[in-house]
């Protein structure tokens, strides 16, 4: 026959396992996500990302004339399309 003391001990072990197992899973999941985000950020820093080389307009810098430039580019795009 099983005594109450051993049952409580077994119950404590099961409770501990049920608490630790999801925490371990969460730690592994966060590690995988962090590693993948770090990998993407490193590839961006190294310049290994795809770049559109045609059919786009690149405007560098931002000042008071930028909005007018964007409007003119959009107008010319729709006018000559």
N, CA, C and O of each residue as an XYZ file, in Angstrom:
324
protein
N       0.838     -1.170      0.000
C       0.000      0.000      0.000
C       0.887      1.239      0.000
O       1.943      1.249      0.632
N       0.474      2.250     -0.685
C       1.247      3.482     -0.813
C       0.858      4.427      0.310
O      -0.321      4.669      0.565
N       1.858      4.944      0.962
C       1.570      5.878      2.051
C       1.286      7.267      1.486
O       1.643      7.574      0.349
N       0.655      8.080      2.281
C       0.322      9.445      1.863
C       1.579     10.269      1.624
O       1.591     11.157      0.772
N       2.631      9.978      2.373
C       3.864     10.739      2.253
C       4.508     10.515      0.883
O       4.957     11.475      0.257
N       4.561      9.280      0.408
C       5.157      9.000     -0.891
C       4.276      9.529     -2.018
O       4.781      9.941     -3.063
N       2.977      9.517     -1.811
C       2.070     10.067     -2.821
C       2.301     11.564     -2.980
O       2.318     12.071     -4.102
N       2.478     12.270     -1.878
C       2.741     13.700     -1.951
C       4.074     13.968     -2.627
O       4.207     14.932     -3.380
N       5.057     13.126     -2.365
C       6.364     13.285     -2.984
C       6.265     13.065     -4.484
O       6.835     13.831     -5.261
N       5.555     12.039     -4.895
C       5.360     11.759     -6.322
C       4.582     12.885     -6.982
O       4.902     13.304     -8.095
N       3.581     13.362     -6.308
C       2.782     14.471     -6.830
C       3.628     15.724     -6.986
O       3.448     16.483     -7.938
N       4.547     15.942     -6.059
C       5.439     17.094     -6.150
C       6.348     16.985     -7.373
O       6.580     17.979     -8.061
N       6.858     15.797     -7.647
C       7.719     15.599     -8.810
C       6.955     15.823    -10.110
O       7.466     16.453    -11.036
N       5.759     15.315    -10.174
C       4.940     15.499    -11.371
C       4.630     16.982    -11.569
O       4.682     17.484    -12.692
N       4.313     17.667    -10.502
C       4.038     19.104    -10.587
C       5.266     19.865    -11.075
O       5.162     20.773    -11.900
N       6.415     19.487    -10.559
C       7.650     20.142    -10.973
C       7.921     19.918    -12.455
O       8.314     20.846    -13.161
N       7.717     18.713    -12.922
C       7.918     18.404    -14.340
C       6.924     19.177    -15.201
O       7.287     19.692    -16.258
N       5.685     19.259    -14.757
C       4.673     19.983    -15.529
C       4.932     21.489    -15.566
O       4.454     22.176    -16.468
N       5.674     22.000    -14.606
C       6.018     23.421    -14.605
C       7.274     23.668    -15.428
O       7.329     24.640    -16.182
N       8.272     22.823    -15.304
C       9.563     23.044    -15.944
C       9.515     22.754    -17.446
O      10.167     23.453    -18.222
N       8.772     21.760    -17.865
C       8.742     21.374    -19.267
C       8.252     22.509    -20.178
O       8.927     22.790    -21.169
N       7.128     23.175    -19.910
C       6.727     24.285    -20.780
C       7.702     25.465    -20.733
O       7.891     26.155    -21.735
N       8.313     25.694    -19.583
C       9.304     26.767    -19.500
C      10.512     26.455    -20.377
O      11.032     27.343    -21.052
N      10.959     25.213    -20.373
C      12.074     24.815    -21.219
C      11.703     24.954    -22.694
O      12.516     25.407    -23.499
N      10.493     24.569    -23.044
C      10.023     24.721    -24.421
C      10.006     26.190    -24.827
O      10.412     26.535    -25.936
N       9.542     27.050    -23.936
C       9.485     28.477    -24.217
C      10.881     29.062    -24.391
O      11.097     29.901    -25.265
N      11.819     28.630    -23.576
C      13.191     29.115    -23.691
C      13.793     28.707    -25.030
O      14.471     29.508    -25.673
N      13.554     27.481    -25.452
C      14.067     27.015    -26.741
C      13.408     27.788    -27.884
O      14.083     28.169    -28.840
N      12.120     28.020    -27.796
C      11.406     28.762    -28.842
C      11.918     30.192    -28.947
O      12.137     30.685    -30.053
N      12.111     30.859    -27.826
C      12.645     32.227    -27.839
C      14.057     32.230    -28.411
O      14.417     33.156    -29.138
N      14.853     31.236    -28.109
C      16.205     31.140    -28.659
C      16.202     30.987    -30.169
O      17.003     31.614    -30.861
N      15.305     30.158    -30.682
C      15.215     29.959    -32.130
C      14.774     31.249    -32.820
O      15.336     31.625    -33.849
N      13.785     31.917    -32.267
C      13.305     33.173    -32.859
C      14.401     34.231    -32.812
O      14.609     34.943    -33.795
N      15.100     34.344    -31.695
C      16.178     35.323    -31.570
C      17.286     35.035    -32.567
O      17.828     35.960    -33.174
N      17.626     33.783    -32.744
C      18.675     33.412    -33.691
C      18.283     33.753    -35.115
O      19.113     34.243    -35.881
N      17.028     33.502    -35.487
C      16.605     33.804    -36.857
C      16.545     35.308    -37.109
O      16.918     35.768    -38.188
N      16.084     36.073    -36.134
C      16.055     37.532    -36.295
C      17.473     38.080    -36.388
O      17.736     38.965    -37.202
N      18.382     37.574    -35.577
C      19.773     38.007    -35.635
C      20.392     37.672    -36.987
O      21.159     38.463    -37.535
N      20.061     36.511    -37.518
C      20.584     36.111    -38.822
C      20.089     37.044    -39.921
O      20.861     37.431    -40.798
N      18.819     37.407    -39.882
C      18.271     38.326    -40.887
C      18.922     39.703    -40.765
O      19.271     40.320    -41.772
N      19.083     40.179    -39.539
C      19.698     41.489    -39.340
C      21.155     41.495    -39.813
O      21.617     42.488    -40.376
N      21.870     40.410    -39.593
C      23.256     40.331    -40.067
C      23.329     40.309    -41.582
O      24.231     40.912    -42.164
N      22.392     39.624    -42.234
C      22.395     39.602    -43.702
C      22.065     40.979    -44.268
O      22.575     41.350    -45.325
N      21.219     41.740    -43.576
C      20.927     43.106    -44.018
C      22.161     43.980    -43.856
O      22.484     44.768    -44.745
N      22.854     43.847    -42.728
C      24.063     44.634    -42.498
C      25.165     44.283    -43.489
O      25.919     45.161    -43.907
N      25.269     43.020    -43.867
C      26.312     42.587    -44.802
C      25.960     42.909    -46.248
O      26.807     42.773    -47.131
N      24.740     43.327    -46.501
C      24.333     43.664    -47.861
C      23.963     42.456    -48.699
O      24.071     42.502    -49.925
N      23.535     41.391    -48.072
C      23.181     40.178    -48.799
C      21.686     40.073    -49.072
O      21.165     38.968    -49.229
N      20.994     41.198    -49.130
C      19.564     41.166    -49.397
C      19.308     41.499    -50.857
O      20.158     42.081    -51.531
N      18.149     41.130    -51.329
C      17.793     41.409    -52.721
C      17.482     42.888    -52.871
O      16.899     43.509    -51.982
N      17.879     43.439    -54.003
C      17.642     44.848    -54.292
C      16.914     44.945    -55.619
O      17.326     44.332    -56.604
N      15.834     45.710    -55.652
C      15.119     45.945    -56.901
C      15.970     46.880    -57.748
O      16.306     47.985    -57.321
N      16.318     46.432    -58.954
C      17.217     47.206    -59.794
C      16.505     47.929    -60.922
O      17.143     48.655    -61.684
N      15.219     47.749    -61.043
C      14.492     48.444    -62.107
C      13.073     48.730    -61.638
O      12.587     48.129    -60.680
N      12.414     49.660    -62.331
C      11.019     50.031    -62.069
C      10.818     50.568    -60.652
O       9.855     50.206    -59.975
N      11.716     51.421    -60.215
C      11.538     52.065    -58.924
C      12.212     53.435    -58.939
O      13.040     53.725    -59.802
N      11.852     54.245    -57.996
C      12.456     55.565    -57.835
C      12.995     55.665    -56.422
O      12.310     55.332    -55.455
N      14.222     56.123    -56.316
C      14.870     56.246    -55.021
C      15.120     57.719    -54.730
O      15.770     58.410    -55.514
N      14.609     58.195    -53.612
C      14.816     59.577    -53.203
C      15.613     59.546    -51.916
O      15.146     59.031    -50.900
N      16.821     60.100    -51.955
C      17.688     60.140    -50.778
C      17.581     61.504    -50.117
O      17.603     62.532    -50.793
N      17.466     61.510    -48.813
C      17.353     62.757    -48.075
C      15.901     63.198    -47.982
O      15.071     62.816    -48.807
N      15.609     63.985    -46.999
C      14.242     64.472    -46.802
C      14.315     65.923    -46.405
O      14.954     66.281    -45.416
N      13.647     66.767    -47.194
C      13.582     68.187    -46.867
C      12.235     68.726    -47.326
O      11.331     67.955    -47.649
N      12.102     70.043    -47.356
C      10.800     70.618    -47.693
C      10.419     70.405    -49.153
O       9.239     70.505    -49.492
N      11.372     70.115    -50.022
C      11.075     69.916    -51.438
C      10.753     68.464    -51.777
O      10.350     68.173    -52.903
N      10.921     67.567    -50.843
C      10.730     66.151    -51.123
C       9.287     65.834    -51.489
O       9.046     65.066    -52.420
N       8.341     66.399    -50.791
C       6.935     66.126    -51.076
C       6.567     66.580    -52.486
O       5.849     65.878    -53.197
N       7.051     67.740    -52.887
C       6.789     68.209    -54.264
C       7.423     67.273    -55.280
O       6.841     67.014    -56.334
N       8.598     66.769    -54.974
C       9.268     65.836    -55.880
C       8.475     64.548    -56.028
O       8.346     64.017    -57.131
N       7.950     64.050    -54.929
C       7.147     62.821    -54.975
C       5.894     63.045    -55.807
O       5.528     62.190    -56.614
N       5.240     64.166    -55.625
C       4.032     64.477    -56.409
C       4.373     64.556    -57.882
O       3.625     64.034    -58.710
N       5.477     65.190    -58.236
C       5.870     65.300    -59.647
C       6.205     63.938    -60.244
O       5.852     63.654    -61.389
N       6.880     63.103    -59.476
C       7.217     61.765    -59.984
C       5.950     60.954    -60.197
O       5.825     60.269    -61.213
N       5.006     61.015    -59.260
C       3.737     60.286    -59.415
C       2.949     60.817    -60.604
O       2.381     60.039    -61.371
N       2.912     62.118    -60.759
C       2.181     62.721    -61.883
C       2.796     62.298    -63.208
O       2.072     61.947    -64.139
N       4.121     62.326    -63.307
C       4.767     61.930    -64.563
C       4.581     60.436    -64.828
O       4.467     60.026    -65.983
N       4.549     59.632    -63.789
C       4.340     58.202    -63.968
C       2.947     57.932    -64.565
O       2.818     57.158    -65.513
N       1.920     58.563    -64.014
C       0.569     58.340    -64.507
C       0.318     59.043    -65.820
O      -0.540     58.600    -66.584
N       1.025     60.116    -66.121
C       0.857     60.831    -67.391
C       1.430     60.018    -68.541
O       0.812     59.933    -69.603
N       2.593     59.422    -68.349
C       3.266     58.721    -69.440
C       2.996     57.217    -69.436
O       3.615     56.480    -70.204
N       2.113     56.767    -68.611
C       1.801     55.331    -68.553
C       0.868     54.934    -69.612
O       0.503     53.763    -69.706
